[in-house]
């Protein structure tokens, strides 16, 4: 469980950094860079969704294991 939390914190930091890069590219008028950064941001958000699914699956497996041992 701790590994998933560390991965989530790192992913949140990366998403915030990518969002900052998008704002900077937009302010500088680099629209092609803005769209590239937007695509990377979408990919990171999808990675976060997959991480959440993995976390939920792991938690459900641990709960079933606890019920089985009781």
Secondary structure, DSSP 8 states (H G I E B T S, - for coil): -HHHHHHHHHHHHHHHHHHHHHHHHHHHT-HHHHHHHHHHHHHHHHHHHHHHHHHHHHHHHHHHHHHHH-
